[in-house]
């Protein structure tokens, strides 16, 4: 079983920055070659949506709404994915979920990001 532990959410003023982290681990031993790591978010009353993903080889994909403001990165040695969020807007308020793809998808428990205007 794979566990994802997210951290870094919180309350931030519009225009500020936050950095989210998500570390993957397995009780059975080491994890290798996570094919895809990413972040999704779900705002109240809305469907969960893609924020950004990063593949094992380093290629990335971003939602148009965060392009140029958010940066996704990963540390394969630590099985950790990061989301650097800059120039945050009130509409970025949501629960952010970590997602990884191994032989199947796994989801984190979510971390709340609240942006005050």
N, CA, C and O atoms as CSV, one atom per row, in Angstrom:
chain,resi,resn,atom,element,x,y,z
A,1,UNK,N,N,0.846,-1.180,0.000
A,1,UNK,CA,C,0.000,0.000,0.000
A,1,UNK,C,C,0.890,1.242,0.000
A,1,UNK,O,O,1.860,1.327,0.753
A,2,UNK,N,N,0.549,2.186,-0.844
A,2,UNK,CA,C,1.306,3.430,-0.963
A,2,UNK,C,C,0.598,4.521,-0.184
A,2,UNK,O,O,-0.622,4.670,-0.261
A,3,UNK,N,N,1.363,5.266,0.552
A,3,UNK,CA,C,0.822,6.396,1.289
A,3,UNK,C,C,1.394,7.689,0.749
A,3,UNK,O,O,2.569,7.762,0.389
A,4,UNK,N,N,0.553,8.710,0.694
A,4,UNK,CA,C,0.969,10.036,0.263
A,4,UNK,C,C,0.737,10.999,1.413
A,4,UNK,O,O,-0.366,11.083,1.954
A,5,UNK,N,N,1.774,11.719,1.780
A,5,UNK,CA,C,1.671,12.680,2.877
A,5,UNK,C,C,1.910,14.064,2.325
A,5,UNK,O,O,3.000,14.383,1.850
A,6,UNK,N,N,0.875,14.885,2.392
A,6,UNK,CA,C,0.932,16.245,1.861
A,6,UNK,C,C,1.201,17.238,2.983
A,6,UNK,O,O,0.850,17.008,4.140
A,7,UNK,N,N,1.822,18.329,2.617
A,7,UNK,CA,C,2.054,19.400,3.567
A,7,UNK,C,C,2.196,20.715,2.816
A,7,UNK,O,O,2.407,20.733,1.603
A,8,UNK,N,N,2.078,21.818,3.552
A,8,UNK,CA,C,2.344,23.123,2.982
A,8,UNK,C,C,1.133,23.993,2.739
A,8,UNK,O,O,1.280,25.163,2.387
A,9,UNK,N,N,-0.055,23.456,2.918
A,9,UNK,CA,C,-1.237,24.287,2.713
A,9,UNK,C,C,-1.415,25.288,3.838
A,9,UNK,O,O,-0.687,25.266,4.830
A,10,UNK,N,N,-2.395,26.169,3.669
A,10,UNK,CA,C,-2.660,27.151,4.705
A,10,UNK,C,C,-3.358,28.364,4.161
A,10,UNK,O,O,-3.909,28.345,3.060
A,11,UNK,N,N,-3.331,29.425,4.945
A,11,UNK,CA,C,-3.960,30.689,4.590
A,11,UNK,C,C,-2.898,31.640,4.069
A,11,UNK,O,O,-1.849,31.808,4.690
A,12,UNK,N,N,-3.165,32.254,2.944
A,12,UNK,CA,C,-2.209,33.173,2.338
A,12,UNK,C,C,-2.969,34.344,1.721
A,12,UNK,O,O,-4.107,34.194,1.276
A,13,UNK,N,N,-2.338,35.486,1.699
A,13,UNK,CA,C,-2.947,36.655,1.067
A,13,UNK,C,C,-2.762,36.595,-0.443
A,13,UNK,O,O,-1.788,36.030,-0.942
A,14,UNK,N,N,-3.693,37.175,-1.148
A,14,UNK,CA,C,-3.576,37.254,-2.600
A,14,UNK,C,C,-2.248,37.918,-2.966
A,14,UNK,O,O,-1.835,38.910,-2.365
A,15,UNK,N,N,-1.605,37.344,-3.959
A,15,UNK,CA,C,-0.302,37.843,-4.373
A,15,UNK,C,C,0.865,37.152,-3.683
A,15,UNK,O,O,2.020,37.330,-4.069
A,16,UNK,N,N,0.561,36.377,-2.679
A,16,UNK,CA,C,1.600,35.685,-1.936
A,16,UNK,C,C,1.994,34.370,-2.562
A,16,UNK,O,O,1.629,34.058,-3.696
A,17,UNK,N,N,2.758,33.598,-1.786
A,17,UNK,CA,C,3.280,32.323,-2.282
A,17,UNK,C,C,3.091,31.222,-1.244
A,17,UNK,O,O,3.039,31.469,-0.039
A,18,UNK,N,N,2.990,30.010,-1.753
A,18,UNK,CA,C,2.962,28.810,-0.920
A,18,UNK,C,C,3.704,27.713,-1.659
A,18,UNK,O,O,3.803,27.728,-2.886
A,19,UNK,N,N,4.217,26.773,-0.903
A,19,UNK,CA,C,4.840,25.606,-1.502
A,19,UNK,C,C,4.233,24.353,-0.897
A,19,UNK,O,O,4.313,24.126,0.310
A,20,UNK,N,N,3.632,23.552,-1.748
A,20,UNK,CA,C,3.066,22.284,-1.318
A,20,UNK,C,C,4.064,21.161,-1.573
A,20,UNK,O,O,4.817,21.178,-2.547
A,21,UNK,N,N,4.048,20.188,-0.669
A,21,UNK,CA,C,4.902,19.010,-0.826
A,21,UNK,C,C,4.066,17.749,-0.658
A,21,UNK,O,O,3.070,17.748,0.064
A,22,UNK,N,N,4.468,16.698,-1.317
A,22,UNK,CA,C,3.787,15.411,-1.187
A,22,UNK,C,C,4.839,14.322,-1.293
A,22,UNK,O,O,5.515,14.193,-2.313
A,23,UNK,N,N,4.970,13.542,-0.235
A,23,UNK,CA,C,5.948,12.462,-0.197
A,23,UNK,C,C,5.240,11.119,-0.260
A,23,UNK,O,O,4.296,10.860,0.487
A,24,UNK,N,N,5.712,10.273,-1.163
A,24,UNK,CA,C,5.145,8.932,-1.323
A,24,UNK,C,C,6.015,7.909,-0.618
A,24,UNK,O,O,7.243,7.966,-0.677
A,25,UNK,N,N,5.358,6.975,0.048
A,25,UNK,CA,C,6.082,5.895,0.714
A,25,UNK,C,C,5.245,4.631,0.695
A,25,UNK,O,O,4.029,4.666,0.507
A,26,UNK,N,N,5.939,3.497,0.898
A,26,UNK,CA,C,5.250,2.217,0.924
A,26,UNK,C,C,5.753,1.409,2.111
A,26,UNK,O,O,6.958,1.299,2.335
A,27,UNK,N,N,4.835,0.855,2.855
A,27,UNK,CA,C,5.202,0.055,4.022
A,27,UNK,C,C,6.001,-1.177,3.619
A,27,UNK,O,O,6.803,-1.695,4.395
A,28,UNK,N,N,5.769,-1.635,2.393
A,28,UNK,CA,C,6.408,-2.885,1.955
A,28,UNK,C,C,7.837,-2.684,1.504
A,28,UNK,O,O,8.562,-3.655,1.290
A,29,UNK,N,N,8.257,-1.428,1.354
A,29,UNK,CA,C,9.621,-1.200,0.914
A,29,UNK,C,C,9.741,0.020,0.039
A,29,UNK,O,O,8.907,0.923,0.105
A,30,UNK,N,N,10.754,0.054,-0.767
A,30,UNK,CA,C,11.046,1.235,-1.580
A,30,UNK,C,C,10.103,1.324,-2.771
A,30,UNK,O,O,9.545,0.330,-3.236
A,31,UNK,N,N,9.950,2.546,-3.239
A,31,UNK,CA,C,9.178,2.822,-4.447
A,31,UNK,C,C,10.148,3.321,-5.501
A,31,UNK,O,O,11.005,4.160,-5.223
A,32,UNK,N,N,10.012,2.807,-6.699
A,32,UNK,CA,C,10.873,3.243,-7.791
A,32,UNK,C,C,10.035,3.683,-8.971
A,32,UNK,O,O,8.942,3.175,-9.222
A,33,UNK,N,N,10.595,4.654,-9.692
A,33,UNK,CA,C,10.043,5.037,-10.984
A,33,UNK,C,C,8.546,5.351,-10.952
A,33,UNK,O,O,7.754,4.720,-11.652
A,34,UNK,N,N,8.175,6.317,-10.145
A,34,UNK,CA,C,6.797,6.786,-10.163
A,34,UNK,C,C,6.558,7.441,-11.514
A,34,UNK,O,O,7.186,8.447,-11.843
A,35,UNK,N,N,5.659,6.874,-12.287
A,35,UNK,CA,C,5.470,7.292,-13.677
A,35,UNK,C,C,5.009,8.739,-13.795
A,35,UNK,O,O,5.482,9.491,-14.647
A,36,UNK,N,N,4.100,9.102,-12.943
A,36,UNK,CA,C,3.548,10.455,-13.012
A,36,UNK,C,C,3.232,10.922,-11.594
A,36,UNK,O,O,2.746,10.146,-10.771
A,37,UNK,N,N,3.508,12.176,-11.319
A,37,UNK,CA,C,3.167,12.805,-10.041
A,37,UNK,C,C,2.465,14.117,-10.358
A,37,UNK,O,O,2.810,14.803,-11.320
A,38,UNK,N,N,1.493,14.452,-9.551
A,38,UNK,CA,C,0.777,15.670,-9.884
A,38,UNK,C,C,-0.079,16.208,-8.759
A,38,UNK,O,O,-0.178,15.627,-7.678
A,39,UNK,N,N,-0.688,17.330,-9.052
A,39,UNK,CA,C,-1.591,18.003,-8.129
A,39,UNK,C,C,-2.912,18.296,-8.820
A,39,UNK,O,O,-2.958,18.724,-9.973
A,40,UNK,N,N,-3.965,18.056,-8.090
A,40,UNK,CA,C,-5.312,18.406,-8.505
A,40,UNK,C,C,-5.908,19.268,-7.403
A,40,UNK,O,O,-5.385,19.313,-6.290
A,41,UNK,N,N,-6.992,19.946,-7.714
A,41,UNK,CA,C,-7.652,20.737,-6.683
A,41,UNK,C,C,-9.161,20.691,-6.865
A,41,UNK,O,O,-9.682,20.463,-7.957
A,42,UNK,N,N,-9.831,20.916,-5.755
A,42,UNK,CA,C,-11.294,20.950,-5.786
A,42,UNK,C,C,-11.782,22.091,-4.913
A,42,UNK,O,O,-11.573,22.109,-3.700
A,43,UNK,N,N,-12.434,23.037,-5.560
A,43,UNK,CA,C,-13.025,24.162,-4.858
A,43,UNK,C,C,-14.456,23.802,-4.456
A,43,UNK,O,O,-15.052,22.906,-5.056
A,44,UNK,N,N,-15.013,24.477,-3.461
A,44,UNK,CA,C,-16.383,24.167,-3.023
A,44,UNK,C,C,-17.378,24.272,-4.174
A,44,UNK,O,O,-17.411,25.272,-4.892
A,45,UNK,N,N,-18.182,23.236,-4.337
A,45,UNK,CA,C,-19.196,23.243,-5.374
A,45,UNK,C,C,-18.684,22.968,-6.769
A,45,UNK,O,O,-19.448,23.037,-7.732
A,46,UNK,N,N,-17.408,22.660,-6.898
A,46,UNK,CA,C,-16.838,22.418,-8.225
A,46,UNK,C,C,-16.229,21.022,-8.297
A,46,UNK,O,O,-15.975,20.380,-7.279
A,47,UNK,N,N,-16.004,20.575,-9.524
A,47,UNK,CA,C,-15.364,19.287,-9.723
A,47,UNK,C,C,-13.859,19.385,-9.499
A,47,UNK,O,O,-13.263,20.455,-9.623
A,48,UNK,N,N,-13.269,18.262,-9.172
A,48,UNK,CA,C,-11.819,18.215,-9.038
A,48,UNK,C,C,-11.195,18.457,-10.411
A,48,UNK,O,O,-11.662,17.930,-11.421
A,49,UNK,N,N,-10.128,19.264,-10.431
A,49,UNK,CA,C,-9.494,19.607,-11.703
A,49,UNK,C,C,-7.992,19.473,-11.607
A,49,UNK,O,O,-7.401,19.588,-10.533
A,50,UNK,N,N,-7.396,19.229,-12.748
A,50,UNK,CA,C,-5.950,19.145,-12.839
A,50,UNK,C,C,-5.328,20.509,-12.587
A,50,UNK,O,O,-5.802,21.521,-13.104
A,51,UNK,N,N,-4.265,20.532,-11.789
A,51,UNK,CA,C,-3.463,21.740,-11.620
A,51,UNK,C,C,-2.177,21.594,-12.428
A,51,UNK,O,O,-1.879,22.413,-13.297
A,52,UNK,N,N,-1.424,20.543,-12.129
A,52,UNK,CA,C,-0.164,20.312,-12.829
A,52,UNK,C,C,0.281,18.869,-12.623
A,52,UNK,O,O,0.014,18.264,-11.585
A,53,UNK,N,N,0.959,18.334,-13.624
A,53,UNK,CA,C,1.538,17.003,-13.508
A,53,UNK,C,C,2.961,17.033,-14.042
A,53,UNK,O,O,3.318,17.875,-14.867
A,54,UNK,N,N,3.763,16.098,-13.555
A,54,UNK,CA,C,5.133,15.968,-14.017
A,54,UNK,C,C,5.423,14.482,-14.196
A,54,UNK,O,O,5.151,13.666,-13.316
A,55,UNK,N,N,5.979,14.155,-15.351
A,55,UNK,CA,C,6.261,12.770,-15.676
A,55,UNK,C,C,7.633,12.367,-15.147
A,55,UNK,O,O,8.415,13.214,-14.713
A,56,UNK,N,N,7.913,11.086,-15.186
A,56,UNK,CA,C,9.185,10.570,-14.691
A,56,UNK,C,C,10.357,11.217,-15.418
A,56,UNK,O,O,11.403,11.464,-14.818
A,57,UNK,N,N,10.187,11.488,-16.695
A,57,UNK,CA,C,11.263,12.095,-17.463
A,57,UNK,C,C,11.379,13.592,-17.292
A,57,UNK,O,O,12.310,14.207,-17.812
A,58,UNK,N,N,10.436,14.193,-16.563
A,58,UNK,CA,C,10.532,15.616,-16.273
A,58,UNK,C,C,9.587,16.505,-17.057
A,58,UNK,O,O,9.484,17.698,-16.771
A,59,UNK,N,N,8.896,15.949,-18.039
A,59,UNK,CA,C,7.955,16.789,-18.781
A,59,UNK,C,C,6.784,17.169,-17.888
A,59,UNK,O,O,6.380,16.413,-17.004
A,60,UNK,N,N,6.250,18.358,-18.139
A,60,UNK,CA,C,5.198,18.895,-17.285
A,60,UNK,C,C,3.986,19.337,-18.105
A,60,UNK,O,O,4.068,19.564,-19.312
A,61,UNK,N,N,2.875,19.448,-17.410
A,61,UNK,CA,C,1.658,19.953,-18.007
A,61,UNK,C,C,0.923,20.752,-16.937
A,61,UNK,O,O,0.805,20.315,-15.792
A,62,UNK,N,N,0.432,21.927,-17.324
A,62,UNK,CA,C,-0.236,22.808,-16.377
A,62,UNK,C,C,-1.630,23.175,-16.871
A,62,UNK,O,O,-1.890,23.224,-18.073
A,63,UNK,N,N,-2.506,23.428,-15.927
A,63,UNK,CA,C,-3.788,24.025,-16.268
A,63,UNK,C,C,-3.531,25.444,-16.744
A,63,UNK,O,O,-2.618,26.112,-16.258
A,64,UNK,N,N,-4.330,25.900,-17.688
A,64,UNK,CA,C,-4.155,27.256,-18.207
A,64,UNK,C,C,-4.243,28.297,-17.094
A,64,UNK,O,O,-3.562,29.322,-17.136
A,65,UNK,N,N,-5.075,28.030,-16.115
A,65,UNK,CA,C,-5.324,29.010,-15.058
A,65,UNK,C,C,-4.119,29.219,-14.138
A,65,UNK,O,O,-4.058,30.217,-13.420
A,66,UNK,N,N,-3.169,28.294,-14.152
A,66,UNK,CA,C,-2.007,28.429,-13.262
A,66,UNK,C,C,-0.703,28.579,-14.035
A,66,UNK,O,O,0.350,28.818,-13.444
A,67,UNK,N,N,-0.774,28.439,-15.352
A,67,UNK,CA,C,0.428,28.545,-16.174
A,67,UNK,C,C,1.132,29.864,-15.912
A,67,UNK,O,O,0.511,30.927,-15.927
A,68,UNK,N,N,2.440,29.784,-15.670
A,68,UNK,CA,C,3.215,30.985,-15.428
A,68,UNK,C,C,3.244,31.438,-13.972
A,68,UNK,O,O,4.044,32.297,-13.603
A,69,UNK,N,N,2.371,30.859,-13.144
A,69,UNK,CA,C,2.344,31.239,-11.722
A,69,UNK,C,C,2.779,30.073,-10.826
A,69,UNK,O,O,3.428,30.273,-9.800
A,70,UNK,N,N,2.413,28.869,-11.227
A,70,UNK,CA,C,2.750,27.673,-10.439
A,70,UNK,C,C,3.848,26.895,-11.151
A,70,UNK,O,O,3.935,26.881,-12.378
A,71,UNK,N,N,4.684,26.248,-10.342
A,71,UNK,CA,C,5.738,25.391,-10.883
A,71,UNK,C,C,5.737,24.060,-10.152
A,71,UNK,O,O,5.801,24.009,-8.924
A,72,UNK,N,N,5.664,22.990,-10.920
A,72,UNK,CA,C,5.718,21.655,-10.343
A,72,UNK,C,C,7.111,21.084,-10.533
A,72,UNK,O,O,7.740,21.284,-11.572
A,73,UNK,N,N,7.587,20.372,-9.524
A,73,UNK,CA,C,8.883,19.729,-9.608
A,73,UNK,C,C,8.845,18.446,-8.788
A,73,UNK,O,O,7.916,18.221,-8.011
A,74,UNK,N,N,9.847,17.618,-8.966
A,74,UNK,CA,C,9.893,16.363,-8.226
A,74,UNK,C,C,11.321,16.012,-7.868
A,74,UNK,O,O,12.271,16.380,-8.561
A,75,UNK,N,N,11.446,15.293,-6.771
A,75,UNK,CA,C,12.727,14.752,-6.339
A,75,UNK,C,C,12.565,13.243,-6.333
A,75,UNK,O,O,11.972,12.681,-5.412
A,76,UNK,N,N,13.082,12.597,-7.343
A,76,UNK,CA,C,12.868,11.155,-7.482
A,76,UNK,C,C,13.550,10.354,-6.371
A,76,UNK,O,O,13.073,9.284,-5.992
A,77,UNK,N,N,14.640,10.862,-5.861
A,77,UNK,CA,C,15.329,10.161,-4.773
A,77,UNK,C,C,14.482,10.139,-3.503
A,77,UNK,O,O,14.584,9.221,-2.689
A,78,UNK,N,N,13.648,11.163,-3.350
A,78,UNK,CA,C,12.798,11.270,-2.163
A,78,UNK,C,C,11.352,10.904,-2.458
A,78,UNK,O,O,10.508,10.941,-1.563
A,79,UNK,N,N,11.060,10.553,-3.706
A,79,UNK,CA,C,9.673,10.263,-4.101
A,79,UNK,C,C,8.729,11.372,-3.665
A,79,UNK,O,O,7.652,11.122,-3.123
A,80,UNK,N,N,9.151,12.581,-3.910
A,80,UNK,CA,C,8.408,13.758,-3.467
A,80,UNK,C,C,8.134,14.675,-4.643
A,80,UNK,O,O,8.986,14.892,-5.505
A,81,UNK,N,N,6.924,15.204,-4.654
A,81,UNK,CA,C,6.546,16.187,-5.663
A,81,UNK,C,C,6.205,17.493,-4.949
A,81,UNK,O,O,5.645,17.498,-3.853
A,82,UNK,N,N,6.556,18.589,-5.596
A,82,UNK,CA,C,6.354,19.920,-5.031
A,82,UNK,C,C,5.495,20.756,-5.972
A,82,UNK,O,O,5.478,20.541,-7.185
A,83,UNK,N,N,4.791,21.703,-5.390
A,83,UNK,CA,C,4.066,22.687,-6.183
A,83,UNK,C,C,4.365,24.062,-5.598
A,83,UNK,O,O,3.875,24.419,-4.526
A,84,UNK,N,N,5.167,24.814,-6.312
A,84,UNK,CA,C,5.451,26.187,-5.912
A,84,UNK,C,C,4.372,27.085,-6.495
A,84,UNK,O,O,4.200,27.168,-7.711
A,85,UNK,N,N,3.655,27.750,-5.614
A,85,UNK,CA,C,2.525,28.575,-6.020
A,85,UNK,C,C,2.893,30.036,-5.766
A,85,UNK,O,O,3.074,30.443,-4.619
A,86,UNK,N,N,3.000,30.807,-6.818
A,86,UNK,CA,C,3.314,32.232,-6.725
A,86,UNK,C,C,2.159,33.056,-7.278
A,86,UNK,O,O,1.306,32.553,-8.010
A,87,UNK,N,N,2.152,34.321,-6.913
A,87,UNK,CA,C,1.096,35.237,-7.389
A,87,UNK,C,C,-0.283,34.609,-7.199
A,87,UNK,O,O,-1.110,34.581,-8.109
A,88,UNK,N,N,-0.494,34.120,-6.012
A,88,UNK,CA,C,-1.730,33.370,-5.714
A,88,UNK,C,C,-2.929,34.302,-5.787
A,88,UNK,O,O,-2.863,35.465,-5.389
A,89,UNK,N,N,-4.027,33.763,-6.306
A,89,UNK,CA,C,-5.266,34.512,-6.457
A,89,UNK,C,C,-6.367,33.904,-5.583
A,89,UNK,O,O,-6.292,32.732,-5.215
A,90,UNK,N,N,-7.382,34.698,-5.253
A,90,UNK,CA,C,-8.489,34.135,-4.458
A,90,UNK,C,C,-9.125,32.911,-5.108
A,90,UNK,O,O,-9.581,32.004,-4.412
A,91,UNK,N,N,-9.156,32.882,-6.427
A,91,UNK,CA,C,-9.756,31.734,-7.120
A,91,UNK,C,C,-8.906,30.475,-7.035
A,91,UNK,O,O,-9.325,29.415,-7.501
A,92,UNK,N,N,-7.721,30.573,-6.449
A,92,UNK,CA,C,-6.908,29.379,-6.204
A,92,UNK,C,C,-7.325,28.666,-4.919
A,92,UNK,O,O,-6.812,27.590,-4.610
A,93,UNK,N,N,-8.244,29.256,-4.178
A,93,UNK,CA,C,-8.736,28.630,-2.956
A,93,UNK,C,C,-9.377,27.292,-3.274
A,93,UNK,O,O,-10.294,27.213,-4.092
A,94,UNK,N,N,-8.888,26.230,-2.620
A,94,UNK,CA,C,-9.377,24.881,-2.890
A,94,UNK,C,C,-8.658,23.905,-1.979
A,94,UNK,O,O,-7.692,24.257,-1.300
A,95,UNK,N,N,-9.142,22.680,-1.976
A,95,UNK,CA,C,-8.383,21.588,-1.387
A,95,UNK,C,C,-7.498,21.018,-2.489
A,95,UNK,O,O,-7.983,20.664,-3.564
A,96,UNK,N,N,-6.214,20.931,-2.219
A,96,UNK,CA,C,-5.252,20.440,-3.198
A,96,UNK,C,C,-4.892,18.992,-2.864
A,96,UNK,O,O,-4.539,18.661,-1.732
A,97,UNK,N,N,-4.992,18.146,-3.882
A,97,UNK,CA,C,-4.747,16.724,-3.723
A,97,UNK,C,C,-3.525,16.296,-4.526
A,97,UNK,O,O,-3.371,16.650,-5.694
A,98,UNK,N,N,-2.680,15.545,-3.887
A,98,UNK,CA,C,-1.544,14.930,-4.556
A,98,UNK,C,C,-2.010,13.648,-5.246
A,98,UNK,O,O,-2.870,12.933,-4.731
A,99,UNK,N,N,-1.449,13.371,-6.388
A,99,UNK,CA,C,-1.798,12.166,-7.151
A,99,UNK,C,C,-0.532,11.571,-7.742
A,99,UNK,O,O,0.284,12.281,-8.329
A,100,UNK,N,N,-0.373,10.264,-7.583
A,100,UNK,CA,C,0.774,9.601,-8.210
A,100,UNK,C,C,0.275,8.382,-8.974
A,100,UNK,O,O,-0.727,7.763,-8.616
A,101,UNK,N,N,0.998,8.061,-10.027
A,101,UNK,CA,C,0.681,6.902,-10.852
A,101,UNK,C,C,1.851,5.931,-10.802
A,101,UNK,O,O,2.949,6.218,-11.280
A,102,UNK,N,N,1.581,4.763,-10.205
A,102,UNK,CA,C,2.546,3.654,-10.215
A,102,UNK,C,C,1.930,2.568,-11.095
A,102,UNK,O,O,1.826,2.748,-12.308
A,103,UNK,N,N,1.532,1.478,-10.523
A,103,UNK,CA,C,0.767,0.467,-11.273
A,103,UNK,C,C,-0.709,0.802,-11.233
A,103,UNK,O,O,-1.515,0.235,-11.971
A,104,UNK,N,N,-1.049,1.736,-10.358
A,104,UNK,CA,C,-2.383,2.307,-10.266
A,104,UNK,C,C,-2.239,3.704,-9.675
A,104,UNK,O,O,-1.160,4.108,-9.239
A,105,UNK,N,N,-3.356,4.432,-9.672
A,105,UNK,CA,C,-3.298,5.770,-9.123
A,105,UNK,C,C,-3.498,5.757,-7.606
A,105,UNK,O,O,-4.236,4.934,-7.064
A,106,UNK,N,N,-2.828,6.681,-6.947
A,106,UNK,CA,C,-3.008,6.894,-5.524
A,106,UNK,C,C,-3.256,8.381,-5.287
A,106,UNK,O,O,-2.722,9.240,-5.988
A,107,UNK,N,N,-4.088,8.662,-4.271
A,107,UNK,CA,C,-4.441,10.035,-3.926
A,107,UNK,C,C,-4.051,10.340,-2.489
A,107,UNK,O,O,-4.136,9.487,-1.606
A,108,UNK,N,N,-3.623,11.580,-2.277
A,108,UNK,CA,C,-3.399,12.047,-0.933
A,108,UNK,C,C,-4.704,12.452,-0.280
A,108,UNK,O,O,-5.766,12.415,-0.900
A,109,UNK,N,N,-4.606,12.842,0.990
A,109,UNK,CA,C,-5.819,13.177,1.746
A,109,UNK,C,C,-6.290,14.595,1.476
A,109,UNK,O,O,-7.411,14.962,1.829
A,110,UNK,N,N,-5.437,15.386,0.855
A,110,UNK,CA,C,-5.800,16.762,0.536
A,110,UNK,C,C,-5.282,17.750,1.564
A,110,UNK,O,O,-5.217,17.457,2.758
A,111,UNK,N,N,-4.917,18.921,1.078
A,111,UNK,CA,C,-4.477,19.999,1.959
A,111,UNK,C,C,-5.169,21.288,1.524
A,111,UNK,O,O,-5.216,21.613,0.338
A,112,UNK,N,N,-5.697,22.004,2.488
A,112,UNK,CA,C,-6.504,23.191,2.193
A,112,UNK,C,C,-5.592,24.385,1.899
A,112,UNK,O,O,-4.636,24.655,2.627
A,113,UNK,N,N,-5.910,25.078,0.830
A,113,UNK,CA,C,-5.277,26.359,0.513
A,113,UNK,C,C,-6.384,27.400,0.466
A,113,UNK,O,O,-7.336,27.281,-0.305
A,114,UNK,N,N,-6.247,28.418,1.298
A,114,UNK,CA,C,-7.239,29.483,1.350
A,114,UNK,C,C,-6.534,30.807,1.064
A,114,UNK,O,O,-5.545,31.152,1.709
A,115,UNK,N,N,-7.057,31.532,0.093
A,115,UNK,CA,C,-6.455,32.795,-0.320
A,115,UNK,C,C,-7.392,33.926,0.057
A,115,UNK,O,O,-8.552,33.947,-0.355
A,116,UNK,N,N,-6.891,34.855,0.831
A,116,UNK,CA,C,-7.690,36.013,1.226
A,116,UNK,C,C,-7.387,37.180,0.297
A,116,UNK,O,O,-6.250,37.386,-0.126
A,117,UNK,N,N,-8.414,37.921,-0.001
A,117,UNK,CA,C,-8.249,39.053,-0.936
A,117,UNK,C,C,-7.969,40.345,-0.193
A,117,UNK,O,O,-7.804,41.393,-0.817
